Amino acid sequence: MNFFGGGLIGFFFGFAFGVGCALAVMYSIYIGGYRKAIEDSLREEKSDRYRHWLPKIQSRLEKERSKA
């Protein structure tokens, strides 16, 4: 196999699998965090983190609504 053929195969495996694996990892982290946020929001007793961020998010949403 010459340099060009090996380079193409290396580029394909490095780019396709490298980027694909990175996207899969980022997606699984995102989905895991999203699921945890939904679980926290549906719990009867809210977590400290939820109670900490809720007023800040609500004020931010109010600011955005007043601008529109």
DRENTORKOL-3810 file (N, C-alpha, C; in nm, 4 decimals):
REM DRENTORKOL-3810
@n.u->0.0851; n.v->-0.1163; n.w->0.0000; ca.u->0.0000; ca.v->0.0000; ca.w->0.0000; c.u->0.0903; c.v->0.1234; c.w->0.0000
@n.u->0.0573; n.v->0.2175; n.w->-0.0854; ca.u->0.1387; ca.v->0.3381; ca.w->-0.0918; c.u->0.0961; c.v->0.4384; c.w->0.0166
@n.u->0.1675; n.v->0.5480; n.w->0.0228; ca.u->0.1428; ca.v->0.6489; ca.w->0.1260; c.u->0.0030; c.v->0.7098; c.w->0.1122
@n.u->-0.0395; n.v->0.7361; n.w->-0.0095; ca.u->-0.1687; ca.v->0.7997; ca.w->-0.0329; c.u->-0.2841; c.v->0.7107; c.w->0.0145
@n.u->-0.2788; n.v->0.5826; n.w->-0.0172; ca.u->-0.3839; ca.v->0.4899; ca.w->0.0257; c.u->-0.3886; c.v->0.4759; c.w->0.1772
@n.u->-0.2724; n.v->0.4625; n.w->0.2367; ca.u->-0.2665; ca.v->0.4532; ca.w->0.3830; c.u->-0.3125; c.v->0.5816; c.w->0.4500
@n.u->-0.2783; n.v->0.6930; n.w->0.3884; ca.u->-0.3217; ca.v->0.8225; ca.w->0.4424; c.u->-0.4720; c.v->0.8384; c.w->0.4391
@n.u->-0.5332; n.v->0.7938; n.w->0.3273; ca.u->-0.6795; ca.v->0.8021; ca.w->0.3175; c.u->-0.7479; c.v->0.7132; c.w->0.4209
@n.u->-0.6964; n.v->0.5929; n.w->0.4368; ca.u->-0.7551; ca.v->0.5022; ca.w->0.5363; c.u->-0.7360; c.v->0.5592; c.w->0.6768
@n.u->-0.6172; n.v->0.6088; n.w->0.7054; ca.u->-0.5911; ca.v->0.6689; ca.w->0.8360; c.u->-0.6778; c.v->0.7912; c.w->0.8615
@n.u->-0.6933; n.v->0.8739; n.w->0.7581; ca.u->-0.7780; ca.v->0.9922; ca.w->0.7718; c.u->-0.9227; c.v->0.9523; c.w->0.7989
@n.u->-0.9706; n.v->0.8542; n.w->0.7255; ca.u->-1.1086; ca.v->0.8089; ca.w->0.7454; c.u->-1.1293; c.v->0.7552; c.w->0.8857
@n.u->-1.0431; n.v->0.6622; n.w->0.9278; ca.u->-1.0602; ca.v->0.6051; ca.w->1.0613; c.u->-1.0417; c.v->0.7097; c.w->1.1702
@n.u->-0.9448; n.v->0.7952; n.w->1.1539; ca.u->-0.9205; ca.v->0.8983; ca.w->1.2552; c.u->-1.0318; c.v->1.0000; c.w->1.2618
@n.u->-1.0787; n.v->1.0449; n.w->1.1466; ca.u->-1.1810; ca.v->1.1488; ca.w->1.1453; c.u->-1.3196; c.v->1.0912; c.w->1.1730
@n.u->-1.3570; n.v->0.9892; n.w->1.1006; ca.u->-1.4926; ca.v->0.9344; ca.w->1.1131; c.u->-1.5145; c.v->0.8737; c.w->1.2512
@n.u->-1.4257; n.v->0.7875; n.w->1.2945; ca.u->-1.4444; ca.v->0.7243; ca.w->1.4246; c.u->-1.4092; c.v->0.8186; c.w->1.5387
@n.u->-1.3096; n.v->0.9022; n.w->1.5190; ca.u->-1.2718; ca.v->0.9967; ca.w->1.6245; c.u->-1.3821; c.v->1.0961; c.w->1.6535
@n.u->-1.4323; n.v->1.1607; n.w->1.5503; ca.u->-1.5404; ca.v->1.2581; ca.w->1.5677; c.u->-1.6680; c.v->1.1880; c.w->1.6096
@n.u->-1.6954; n.v->1.0738; n.w->1.5513; ca.u->-1.8160; ca.v->0.9991; ca.w->1.5879; c.u->-1.8152; c.v->0.9573; c.w->1.7339
@n.u->-1.7024; n.v->0.9109; n.w->1.7815; ca.u->-1.6936; ca.v->0.8716; ca.w->1.9221; c.u->-1.7059; c.v->0.9927; c.w->2.0137
@n.u->-1.6434; n.v->1.1041; n.w->1.9751; ca.u->-1.6532; ca.v->1.2253; ca.w->2.0561; c.u->-1.7976; c.v->1.2734; c.w->2.0629
@n.u->-1.8679; n.v->1.2707; n.w->1.9516; ca.u->-2.0082; ca.v->1.3119; ca.w->1.9518; c.u->-2.0940; c.v->1.2175; c.w->2.0345
@n.u->-2.0646; n.v->1.0901; n.w->2.0283; ca.u->-2.1411; ca.v->0.9934; ca.w->2.1076; c.u->-2.1196; c.v->1.0171; c.w->2.2568
@n.u->-1.9980; n.v->1.0469; n.w->2.2959; ca.u->-1.9696; ca.v->1.0744; ca.w->2.4370; c.u->-2.0393; c.v->1.2021; c.w->2.4815
@n.u->-2.0309; n.v->1.3080; n.w->2.4006; ca.u->-2.0976; ca.v->1.4332; ca.w->2.4363; c.u->-2.2486; c.v->1.4151; c.w->2.4435
@n.u->-2.3054; n.v->1.3379; n.w->2.3534; ca.u->-2.4491; ca.v->1.3129; ca.w->2.3526; c.u->-2.4912; c.v->1.2368; c.w->2.4781
@n.u->-2.4140; n.v->1.1362; n.w->2.5157; ca.u->-2.4509; ca.v->1.0588; ca.w->2.6346; c.u->-2.4402; c.v->1.1437; c.w->2.7606
@n.u->-2.3422; n.v->1.2332; n.w->2.7679; ca.u->-2.3313; ca.v->1.3235; ca.w->2.8824; c.u->-2.4502; c.v->1.4185; c.w->2.8844
@n.u->-2.4869; n.v->1.4719; n.w->2.7689; ca.u->-2.6000; ca.v->1.5640; ca.w->2.7597; c.u->-2.7299; c.v->1.4955; c.w->2.8015
@n.u->-2.7541; n.v->1.3775; n.w->2.7501; ca.u->-2.8769; ca.v->1.3057; ca.w->2.7812; c.u->-2.8805; c.v->1.2675; c.w->2.9292
@n.u->-2.7668; n.v->1.2256; n.w->2.9834; ca.u->-2.7623; ca.v->1.1922; ca.w->3.1257; c.u->-2.7945; c.v->1.3121; c.w->3.2126
@n.u->-2.7404; n.v->1.4275; n.w->3.1790; ca.u->-2.7698; ca.v->1.5496; ca.w->3.2544; c.u->-2.9132; c.v->1.5925; c.w->3.2371
@n.u->-2.9665; n.v->1.5766; n.w->3.1187; ca.u->-3.1051; ca.v->1.6143; ca.w->3.0917; c.u->-3.2000; c.v->1.5254; c.w->3.1714
@n.u->-3.1728; n.v->1.3971; n.w->3.1735; ca.u->-3.2579; ca.v->1.3045; ca.w->3.2496; c.u->-3.2534; c.v->1.3371; c.w->3.3978
@n.u->-3.1350; n.v->1.3676; n.w->3.4482; ca.u->-3.1216; ca.v->1.4010; ca.w->3.5902; c.u->-3.1979; c.v->1.5291; c.w->3.6223
@n.u->-3.1942; n.v->1.6262; n.w->3.5334; ca.u->-3.2679; ca.v->1.7502; ca.w->3.5553; c.u->-3.4179; c.v->1.7256; c.w->3.5572
@n.u->-3.4665; n.v->1.6404; n.w->3.4689; ca.u->-3.6090; ca.v->1.6083; ca.w->3.4665; c.u->-3.6483; c.v->1.5347; c.w->3.5941
@n.u->-3.5654; n.v->1.4400; n.w->3.6363; ca.u->-3.5940; ca.v->1.3674; ca.w->3.7597; c.u->-3.5991; c.v->1.4628; c.w->3.8785
@n.u->-3.5049; n.v->1.5556; n.w->3.8864; ca.u->-3.5034; ca.v->1.6521; ca.w->3.9963; c.u->-3.6261; c.v->1.7419; c.w->3.9942
@n.u->-3.6701; n.v->1.7808; n.w->3.8758; ca.u->-3.7846; ca.v->1.8706; ca.w->3.8685; c.u->-3.9148; c.v->1.8004; c.w->3.9054
@n.u->-3.9213; n.v->1.6686; n.w->3.8899; ca.u->-4.0437; ca.v->1.5946; ca.w->3.9190; c.u->-4.0498; c.v->1.5421; c.w->4.0627
@n.u->-3.9399; n.v->1.5510; n.w->4.1349; ca.u->-3.9389; ca.v->1.5035; ca.w->4.2727; c.u->-4.0256; c.v->1.5926; c.w->4.3601
@n.u->-4.0863; n.v->1.5342; n.w->4.4611; ca.u->-4.1677; ca.v->1.6126; ca.w->4.5549; c.u->-4.0793; c.v->1.7079; c.w->4.6345
@n.u->-3.9707; n.v->1.6548; n.w->4.6896; ca.u->-3.8776; ca.v->1.7382; ca.w->4.7650; c.u->-3.7674; c.v->1.7834; c.w->4.6691
@n.u->-3.7607; n.v->1.9121; n.w->4.6449; ca.u->-3.6647; ca.v->1.9648; ca.w->4.5474; c.u->-3.5243; c.v->1.9665; c.w->4.6069
@n.u->-3.4257; n.v->1.9465; n.w->4.5216; ca.u->-3.2870; ca.v->1.9458; ca.w->4.5662; c.u->-3.2394; c.v->2.0888; c.w->4.5932
@n.u->-3.1295; n.v->2.1003; n.w->4.6662; ca.u->-3.0732; ca.v->2.2321; ca.w->4.6963; c.u->-3.0321; c.v->2.3046; c.w->4.5689
@n.u->-2.9771; n.v->2.2312; n.w->4.4775; ca.u->-2.9330; ca.v->2.2915; ca.w->4.3518; c.u->-3.0513; c.v->2.3462; c.w->4.2728
@n.u->-3.1595; n.v->2.2711; n.w->4.2703; ca.u->-3.2802; ca.v->2.3147; ca.w->4.2000; c.u->-3.3332; c.v->2.4425; c.w->4.2646
@n.u->-3.3428; n.v->2.4454; n.w->4.3970; ca.u->-3.3932; ca.v->2.5639; ca.w->4.4671; c.u->-3.2993; c.v->2.6827; c.w->4.4520
@n.u->-3.1708; n.v->2.6562; n.w->4.4352; ca.u->-3.0733; ca.v->2.7640; ca.w->4.4171; c.u->-3.0877; c.v->2.8309; c.w->4.2801
@n.u->-3.1039; n.v->2.7522; n.w->4.1762; ca.u->-3.1046; ca.v->2.8057; ca.w->4.0400; c.u->-3.2415; c.v->2.8511; c.w->3.9906
@n.u->-3.3493; n.v->2.8031; n.w->4.0499; ca.u->-3.4832; ca.v->2.8363; ca.w->4.0003; c.u->-3.5115; c.v->2.9860; c.w->3.9998
@n.u->-3.4857; n.v->3.0611; n.w->4.1090; ca.u->-3.5127; ca.v->3.2058; ca.w->4.1026; c.u->-3.4289; c.v->3.2787; c.w->3.9982
@n.u->-3.3050; n.v->3.2367; n.w->3.9796; ca.u->-3.2186; ca.v->3.3006; ca.w->3.8799; c.u->-3.2700; c.v->3.2769; c.w->3.7389
@n.u->-3.3147; n.v->3.1567; n.w->3.7137; ca.u->-3.3684; ca.v->3.1243; ca.w->3.5814; c.u->-3.4988; c.v->3.1986; c.w->3.5567
@n.u->-3.5832; n.v->3.2053; n.w->3.6586; ca.u->-3.7103; ca.v->3.2764; ca.w->3.6427; c.u->-3.6880; c.v->3.4253; c.w->3.6172
@n.u->-3.5924; n.v->3.4866; n.w->3.6874; ca.u->-3.5655; ca.v->3.6286; ca.w->3.6642; c.u->-3.5077; c.v->3.6504; c.w->3.5250
@n.u->-3.4258; n.v->3.5587; n.w->3.4797; ca.u->-3.3695; ca.v->3.5705; ca.w->3.3447; c.u->-3.4794; c.v->3.5601; c.w->3.2391
@n.u->-3.5722; n.v->3.4671; n.w->3.2595; ca.u->-3.6827; ca.v->3.4523; ca.w->3.1659; c.u->-3.7712; c.v->3.5767; c.w->3.1649
@n.u->-3.7943; n.v->3.6366; n.w->3.2818; ca.u->-3.8740; ca.v->3.7583; ca.w->3.2892; c.u->-3.8065; c.v->3.8735; c.w->3.2145
@n.u->-3.6739; n.v->3.8843; n.w->3.2270; ca.u->-3.5992; ca.v->3.9874; ca.w->3.1559; c.u->-3.6109; c.v->3.9690; c.w->3.0047
@n.u->-3.6011; n.v->3.8435; n.w->2.9591; ca.u->-3.6104; ca.v->3.8161; ca.w->2.8169; c.u->-3.7520; c.v->3.8445; c.w->2.7647
@n.u->-3.8528; n.v->3.8147; n.w->2.8452; ca.u->-3.9897; ca.v->3.8423; ca.w->2.8034; c.u->-4.0162; c.v->3.9927; c.w->2.7972
@n.u->-3.9584; n.v->4.0680; n.w->2.8886; ca.u->-3.9816; ca.v->4.2129; ca.w->2.8880; c.u->-3.9118; c.v->4.2802; c.w->2.7689
@n.u->-3.8031; n.v->4.2225; n.w->2.7205; ca.u->-3.7326; ca.v->4.2763; ca.w->2.6037; c.u->-3.8117; c.v->4.2504; c.w->2.4766
@n.u->-3.8836; n.v->4.1401; n.w->2.4715; ca.u->-3.9549; ca.v->4.1027; ca.w->2.3479; c.u->-4.0814; c.v->4.1794; c.w->2.3280
END
